[in-house]
Amino acid sequence: MVELPDFQKKQYAFAAHIRDPEHNAGPDDVEDRRMAIYRELFFNNLHSLLSQTFPVLKKLHDPEKWRTLVRQFMIGHQAQTPYFLEIPQEFLVFLQTAYELQDDDFPFLIELAHYEWVELALSVSEESNADKQVDLEGDLLDGIPVKSALAWTYAYQFPVHRITSQFQPQEPGEQPTFLAVCRKANDDMDFMELNPVTARLFELIESNEIETGRELLQKLAQEISYPDVDALITHGASAMEDMRRAEILLGVRK
């Protein structure tokens, strides 16, 4: 095994001390008061970024417990990106893959973290609707519905969009919570809660290239063995209009 050059050894030792000063000594040739500046700078920047990205998660935690969670991430996770705005995603990956839930952790911790991360990810997404040829006022039943590239859908076990200091469910819901999270044309962030049927409708629209809204609803009625196809089409048309108002649907293809 090739031995590392001295400067790289010092870099690794420096980084190890910054990550976990309790278990890794600082460089011999640097005063501890100077190292303290680096320790505080690195940790405080990371703490601030994660606190801003995950405000509900932070608020639910005791301050010391939150600091401990940030420190565990700093110690135990090897980030795969140098970009500051991608660090929250690394924190999410840490929670999903390396963190062991403790008895006093919230059962919805990982799902809430994901939901809060989505808002940041969408806000900086480079996806665009600019190249879509869409009739914004077109008939959603007779035309081919077009979804926004900036509308992402997820299914959660917990109603993460409702979690607050006053509402902290300890068990998953009886059915999944389906959410469409959207960045609107004015760059505001919003979400729309879907039920299992409208979530499936949106999924059909997302993968559709040639079928009209009416045809998709007829397909959906067949999938779920709905007895009154006309009634489902009526309800589905209303649901698609709600989606258009929420800007998760743009309109119909020109």
KEKE-3310 file (N, C-alpha, C; in steps of 0.2 Angstrom, whole numbers, plus 5000, padded with zeros to 4 digits):
npx = (5004:5003:5011:5004:5007:5015:5007:4995:4991:4991:4980:4969:4970:4967:4954:4947:4948:4940:4928:4925:4930:4931:4936:4947:4962:4968:4979:4996:5004:4996:4988:4976:4966:4965:4961:4949:4941:4940:4933:4920:4916:4914:4905:4894:4890:4885:4875:4867:4863:4856:4846:4839:4834:4827:4815:4804:4807:4818:4812:4804:4813:4822:4834:4847:4847:4845:4857:4865:4861:4865:4879:4881:4879:4889:4900:4898:4895:4900:4901:4895:4896:4902:4895:4886:4872:4868:4870:4860:4853:4862:4861:4849:4851:4860:4851:4842:4850:4860:4858:4853:4837:4832:4824:4818:4816:4806:4794:4791:4802:4811:4803:4797:4809:4812:4801:4803:4815:4811:4806:4816:4824:4815:4814:4827:4828:4832:4824:4811:4796:4797:4799:4787:4773:4759:4741:4734:4721:4714:4703:4702:4697:4694:4707:4724:4731:4744:4757:4765:4783:4788:4781:4781:4777:4773:4772:4768:4769:4765:4756:4764:4763:4755:4761:4766:4771:4760:4754:4758:4759:4760:4758:4758:4746:4730:4729:4741:4748:4746:4755:4756:4769:4773:4782:4777:4773:4776:4786:4783:4781:4770:4758:4748:4736:4732:4720:4720:4714:4715:4728:4733:4727:4734:4747:4744:4743:4755:4763:4758:4756:4748:4734:4718:4711:4699:4700:4709:4703:4693:4701:4706:4694:4691:4702:4700:4688:4677:4660:4651:4655:4653:4651:4663:4671:4665:4669:4683:4686:4683:4693:4705:4704:4706:4719:4725:4722:4731:4742:4749:4745:4747:4739:4733:4740:4746)
npy = (4994:5011:5024:5039:5056:5068:5080:5076:5067:5076:5084:5074:5071:5084:5086:5075:5078:5090:5085:5076:5080:5075:5062:5063:5069:5086:5095:5094:5105:5117:5129:5126:5135:5141:5131:5129:5139:5135:5123:5127:5135:5126:5117:5126:5132:5120:5116:5127:5127:5115:5117:5127:5121:5110:5115:5111:5099:5102:5111:5102:5094:5093:5106:5101:5088:5090:5096:5085:5076:5082:5082:5069:5066:5073:5066:5053:5052:5051:5063:5064:5075:5091:5102:5115:5117:5104:5097:5095:5085:5075:5073:5068:5056:5050:5049:5039:5028:5026:5030:5024:5022:5028:5024:5036:5043:5051:5042:5046:5052:5051:5051:5064:5072:5069:5075:5089:5091:5090:5102:5111:5105:5105:5119:5123:5116:5113:5109:5113:5120:5127:5122:5115:5113:5119:5121:5131:5133:5123:5109:5097:5084:5081:5084:5080:5078:5088:5087:5097:5099:5103:5097:5085:5069:5060:5046:5044:5036:5043:5057:5069:5082:5088:5088:5095:5104:5102:5091:5075:5061:5044:5032:5025:5031:5024:5023:5026:5043:5054:5065:5079:5089:5106:5118:5133:5144:5157:5154:5151:5139:5125:5112:5098:5088:5071:5058:5040:5037:5049:5050:5039:5043:5054:5048:5040:5051:5056:5047:5047:5048:5049:5048:5054:5065:5059:5046:5041:5042:5032:5021:5021:5018:5005:4999:5000:4994:5002:5005:5015:5023:5035:5043:5043:5049:5062:5066:5064:5074:5086:5084:5085:5098:5104:5101:5108:5121:5121:5120:5109:5102:5108:5110:5106:5096:5105)
npz = (5000:4995:5004:5010:5005:5016:5017:5014:5024:5034:5030:5031:5044:5050:5045:5051:5064:5064:5061:5071:5085:5098:5098:5089:5089:5087:5075:5079:5077:5077:5087:5099:5101:5089:5081:5087:5081:5068:5070:5076:5065:5054:5060:5064:5052:5045:5054:5053:5039:5038:5048:5042:5030:5035:5044:5052:5057:5064:5074:5081:5088:5103:5107:5110:5106:5092:5088:5091:5082:5070:5072:5072:5059:5053:5058:5054:5040:5023:5012:4995:4986:4982:4983:4991:4992:4990:5001:5011:5004:5006:5020:5021:5014:5023:5034:5029:5026:5035:5048:5064:5070:5086:5102:5106:5095:5082:5074:5061:5057:5046:5034:5036:5035:5021:5015:5018:5012:4999:4995:4995:4985:4974:4972:4967:4956:4939:4930:4918:4911:4899:4886:4883:4873:4875:4877:4888:4892:4887:4884:4896:4896:4882:4877:4877:4893:4901:4912:4924:4923:4935:4945:4957:4963:4978:4989:5006:5022:5033:5037:5032:5029:5038:5050:5065:5080:5088:5082:5081:5074:5080:5074:5057:5044:5040:5027:5013:5012:4999:4990:4979:4975:4971:4961:4957:4943:4947:4955:4968:4981:4983:4988:4984:4991:4987:4984:4984:4971:4963:4964:4956:4944:4941:4940:4928:4919:4919:4913:4901:4883:4872:4874:4878:4891:4894:4889:4898:4910:4908:4906:4919:4927:4922:4928:4942:4943:4943:4944:4938:4925:4919:4930:4936:4926:4927:4940:4939:4929:4936:4946:4938:4934:4946:4948:4938:4942:4953:4947:4945:4934:4917:4906:4891:4877:4863)
capx = (5000:5007:5010:5001:5012:5014:5002:4988:4990:4989:4973:4965:4970:4963:4946:4945:4947:4934:4922:4924:4935:4931:4939:4952:4966:4970:4986:5001:5007:4991:4985:4969:4961:4964:4957:4942:4938:4938:4928:4914:4914:4911:4899:4889:4888:4881:4869:4862:4860:4851:4840:4835:4831:4822:4813:4799:4811:4822:4808:4801:4818:4826:4840:4853:4846:4846:4864:4868:4859:4869:4885:4882:4879:4895:4905:4897:4893:4905:4897:4897:4896:4905:4890:4883:4865:4866:4872:4853:4851:4867:4859:4843:4854:4862:4845:4839:4854:4865:4856:4848:4832:4832:4818:4815:4815:4800:4793:4790:4808:4814:4798:4797:4815:4811:4796:4805:4820:4808:4804:4823:4826:4811:4816:4833:4828:4833:4819:4807:4791:4797:4799:4781:4768:4753:4735:4733:4714:4711:4698:4706:4694:4695:4714:4729:4733:4751:4759:4771:4789:4790:4777:4783:4772:4776:4767:4771:4765:4763:4753:4770:4762:4751:4765:4768:4772:4754:4751:4764:4756:4764:4757:4756:4739:4727:4731:4746:4746:4749:4756:4760:4773:4774:4784:4772:4776:4779:4792:4780:4780:4764:4757:4741:4735:4728:4718:4722:4711:4717:4735:4733:4725:4740:4752:4743:4744:4763:4766:4754:4758:4743:4727:4715:4709:4693:4702:4713:4698:4690:4706:4706:4688:4692:4707:4698:4682:4672:4653:4648:4661:4651:4652:4670:4673:4663:4673:4689:4687:4684:4700:4710:4703:4709:4726:4727:4723:4736:4748:4753:4744:4748:4734:4733:4745:4744)
capy = (5000:5017:5029:5045:5061:5071:5085:5073:5065:5082:5085:5069:5072:5090:5084:5070:5082:5095:5081:5072:5082:5071:5056:5064:5075:5091:5095:5096:5112:5122:5130:5123:5141:5142:5125:5130:5143:5130:5118:5131:5138:5121:5115:5131:5132:5115:5117:5133:5125:5110:5120:5131:5116:5106:5119:5108:5093:5105:5113:5096:5091:5097:5109:5097:5082:5092:5097:5079:5073:5086:5080:5062:5066:5076:5061:5047:5052:5053:5066:5063:5081:5097:5108:5117:5116:5097:5094:5093:5078:5070:5072:5064:5049:5048:5046:5034:5023:5024:5032:5020:5026:5027:5024:5042:5046:5051:5037:5049:5057:5050:5054:5072:5075:5069:5080:5095:5091:5091:5109:5114:5102:5108:5126:5124:5111:5116:5107:5118:5119:5132:5119:5112:5116:5118:5125:5132:5133:5117:5104:5092:5078:5080:5085:5076:5082:5089:5088:5101:5096:5105:5094:5079:5066:5055:5043:5044:5032:5047:5064:5073:5089:5091:5087:5101:5103:5100:5085:5071:5054:5039:5026:5027:5031:5018:5022:5031:5050:5055:5072:5082:5095:5109:5125:5137:5149:5163:5151:5149:5132:5123:5105:5096:5081:5067:5052:5035:5037:5054:5049:5035:5047:5058:5043:5039:5057:5057:5042:5046:5052:5049:5047:5060:5064:5055:5039:5039:5040:5026:5016:5020:5015:4998:4997:4999:4991:5007:5003:5020:5026:5042:5047:5044:5054:5069:5067:5065:5080:5090:5083:5088:5105:5106:5100:5113:5127:5120:5120:5102:5101:5114:5111:5100:5097:5108)
capz = (5000:4995:5010:5009:5007:5023:5017:5014:5031:5038:5028:5034:5052:5051:5043:5056:5070:5063:5061:5078:5090:5104:5096:5085:5091:5082:5073:5084:5076:5077:5093:5100:5101:5082:5079:5089:5076:5062:5073:5076:5059:5050:5063:5064:5045:5043:5058:5050:5033:5040:5052:5037:5026:5039:5050:5056:5060:5070:5079:5085:5092:5108:5104:5110:5102:5085:5087:5091:5075:5065:5073:5070:5052:5051:5059:5051:5033:5018:5007:4988:4983:4985:4982:4998:4992:4990:5008:5014:5002:5009:5026:5020:5013:5030:5038:5026:5025:5040:5055:5067:5074:5093:5105:5107:5089:5079:5069:5055:5056:5039:5029:5036:5032:5014:5013:5019:5007:4992:4994:4992:4978:4968:4972:4964:4950:4933:4925:4915:4906:4894:4879:4882:4869:4879:4878:4895:4893:4883:4887:4899:4894:4875:4875:4881:4898:4901:4919:4925:4925:4942:4950:4959:4968:4983:4994:5013:5027:5038:5034:5034:5027:5043:5056:5069:5087:5091:5079:5080:5074:5082:5069:5050:5043:5038:5020:5012:5011:4992:4989:4973:4977:4964:4960:4952:4938:4950:4959:4975:4982:4985:4987:4984:4993:4982:4986:4980:4964:4959:4963:4951:4938:4940:4937:4921:4915:4919:4908:4895:4877:4866:4876:4881:4898:4895:4888:4904:4915:4906:4908:4927:4929:4921:4933:4949:4942:4945:4941:4935:4921:4918:4936:4937:4922:4929:4946:4936:4926:4942:4949:4934:4935:4953:4947:4934:4946:4957:4942:4944:4927:4914:4902:4886:4872:4857)
cpx = (5004:5005:5008:5007:5010:5008:4995:4986:4988:4981:4968:4964:4966:4955:4943:4943:4941:4928:4920:4930:4936:4935:4945:4956:4968:4977:4991:5004:5002:4988:4978:4964:4960:4960:4950:4938:4935:4932:4921:4912:4911:4905:4893:4886:4883:4875:4864:4859:4855:4845:4836:4831:4826:4819:4808:4803:4815:4818:4805:4807:4820:4832:4846:4853:4847:4853:4867:4867:4864:4876:4886:4882:4886:4901:4904:4895:4898:4901:4900:4897:4899:4901:4886:4876:4863:4868:4865:4851:4856:4864:4853:4846:4856:4856:4842:4843:4859:4863:4851:4843:4832:4825:4814:4814:4808:4799:4793:4796:4810:4809:4797:4803:4814:4807:4799:4811:4817:4807:4811:4825:4822:4813:4822:4833:4829:4828:4814:4801:4791:4797:4792:4776:4761:4747:4733:4726:4711:4707:4702:4703:4695:4702:4718:4732:4741:4753:4765:4777:4791:4785:4779:4778:4776:4770:4771:4766:4762:4760:4758:4768:4758:4755:4767:4769:4766:4751:4757:4762:4762:4764:4756:4748:4736:4728:4737:4744:4750:4749:4759:4763:4774:4777:4780:4776:4779:4785:4789:4780:4773:4763:4749:4740:4730:4726:4720:4720:4714:4725:4737:4732:4731:4746:4751:4744:4752:4766:4763:4757:4753:4736:4724:4713:4703:4695:4706:4708:4694:4694:4706:4700:4688:4697:4704:4691:4676:4665:4650:4654:4659:4652:4659:4673:4671:4668:4680:4691:4687:4691:4705:4710:4707:4717:4729:4727:4729:4743:4752:4751:4744:4742:4734:4738:4742:4745)
cpy = (5006:5022:5035:5050:5064:5076:5082:5070:5070:5084:5081:5070:5079:5089:5080:5074:5087:5091:5078:5074:5078:5065:5057:5070:5080:5091:5097:5103:5118:5123:5128:5129:5142:5137:5126:5134:5139:5125:5121:5133:5132:5118:5120:5132:5126:5115:5122:5130:5120:5112:5124:5126:5112:5109:5115:5102:5096:5108:5108:5093:5096:5100:5105:5091:5084:5093:5090:5075:5076:5083:5073:5061:5068:5071:5055:5046:5055:5056:5065:5069:5087:5103:5109:5115:5109:5093:5092:5086:5073:5068:5067:5057:5046:5045:5040:5027:5021:5026:5026:5023:5024:5027:5030:5046:5046:5046:5040:5053:5057:5053:5062:5075:5075:5074:5087:5096:5093:5098:5112:5111:5104:5116:5128:5120:5115:5113:5113:5116:5123:5128:5115:5116:5114:5123:5126:5132:5127:5113:5098:5085:5076:5080:5080:5080:5082:5091:5093:5097:5098:5102:5087:5076:5061:5052:5042:5039:5037:5054:5069:5081:5093:5091:5094:5099:5100:5093:5081:5064:5049:5033:5029:5027:5025:5017:5027:5038:5052:5063:5074:5089:5099:5116:5128:5142:5155:5161:5150:5142:5130:5115:5104:5089:5077:5061:5046:5035:5042:5053:5044:5038:5051:5054:5042:5045:5058:5053:5042:5051:5053:5049:5053:5059:5059:5048:5037:5038:5034:5020:5015:5017:5008:4995:4995:4996:4995:5006:5008:5024:5033:5046:5048:5049:5061:5071:5068:5072:5086:5090:5086:5095:5108:5106:5106:5120:5127:5120:5114:5099:5108:5116:5105:5102:5100:5104)
cpz = (5000:5001:5007:5010:5013:5023:5017:5020:5035:5036:5031:5041:5054:5050:5049:5062:5070:5064:5068:5083:5096:5104:5092:5087:5085:5080:5078:5083:5075:5084:5093:5099:5093:5079:5081:5084:5070:5064:5073:5070:5055:5053:5062:5057:5043:5047:5055:5044:5034:5043:5047:5032:5029:5045:5054:5060:5066:5075:5084:5090:5098:5105:5104:5106:5094:5084:5087:5085:5070:5066:5071:5062:5050:5053:5055:5043:5028:5012:5000:4983:4986:4986:4989:4997:4991:4996:5011:5011:5005:5016:5026:5018:5019:5034:5036:5026:5031:5047:5057:5071:5081:5096:5105:5101:5086:5074:5062:5053:5048:5034:5030:5034:5024:5012:5013:5014:5000:4990:4992:4986:4972:4967:4968:4957:4944:4928:4924:4911:4900:4887:4878:4878:4872:4878:4885:4897:4890:4887:4890:4898:4887:4873:4879:4886:4899:4908:4919:4926:4932:4947:4951:4964:4972:4987:5001:5017:5032:5034:5036:5033:5033:5050:5059:5076:5091:5088:5077:5080:5076:5078:5062:5049:5040:5030:5018:5011:5004:4992:4983:4976:4971:4965:4955:4947:4941:4955:4966:4975:4985:4985:4987:4986:4988:4986:4982:4972:4960:4959:4957:4944:4936:4937:4930:4917:4914:4914:4901:4889:4872:4868:4879:4888:4899:4894:4895:4909:4914:4908:4916:4929:4928:4926:4939:4949:4945:4941:4936:4931:4920:4924:4937:4932:4924:4935:4943:4933:4931:4945:4945:4934:4941:4952:4943:4938:4951:4954:4942:4937:4923:4909:4897:4880:4866:4851)
residu = (MET:VAL:GLU:LEU:PRO:ASP:PHE:GLN:LYS:LYS:GLN:TYR:ALA:PHE:ALA:ALA:HIS:ILE:ARG:ASP:PRO:GLU:HIS:ASN:ALA:GLY:PRO:ASP:ASP:VAL:GLU:ASP:ARG:ARG:MET:ALA:ILE:TYR:ARG:GLU:LEU:PHE:PHE:ASN:ASN:LEU:HIS:SER:LEU:LEU:SER:GLN:THR:PHE:PRO:VAL:LEU:LYS:LYS:LEU:HIS:ASP:PRO:GLU:LYS:TRP:ARG:THR:LEU:VAL:ARG:GLN:PHE:MET:ILE:GLY:HIS:GLN:ALA:GLN:THR:PRO:TYR:PHE:LEU:GLU:ILE:PRO:GLN:GLU:PHE:LEU:VAL:PHE:LEU:GLN:THR:ALA:TYR:GLU:LEU:GLN:ASP:ASP:ASP:PHE:PRO:PHE:LEU:ILE:GLU:LEU:ALA:HIS:TYR:GLU:TRP:VAL:GLU:LEU:ALA:LEU:SER:VAL:SER:GLU:GLU:SER:ASN:ALA:ASP:LYS:GLN:VAL:ASP:LEU:GLU:GLY:ASP:LEU:LEU:ASP:GLY:ILE:PRO:VAL:LYS:SER:ALA:LEU:ALA:TRP:THR:TYR:ALA:TYR:GLN:PHE:PRO:VAL:HIS:ARG:ILE:THR:SER:GLN:PHE:GLN:PRO:GLN:GLU:PRO:GLY:GLU:GLN:PRO:THR:PHE:LEU:ALA:VAL:CYS:ARG:LYS:ALA:ASN:ASP:ASP:MET:ASP:PHE:MET:GLU:LEU:ASN:PRO:VAL:THR:ALA:ARG:LEU:PHE:GLU:LEU:ILE:GLU:SER:ASN:GLU:ILE:GLU:THR:GLY:ARG:GLU:LEU:LEU:GLN:LYS:LEU:ALA:GLN:GLU:ILE:SER:TYR:PRO:ASP:VAL:ASP:ALA:LEU:ILE:THR:HIS:GLY:ALA:SER:ALA:MET:GLU:ASP:MET:ARG:ARG:ALA:GLU:ILE:LEU:LEU:GLY:VAL:ARG:LYS)
# end
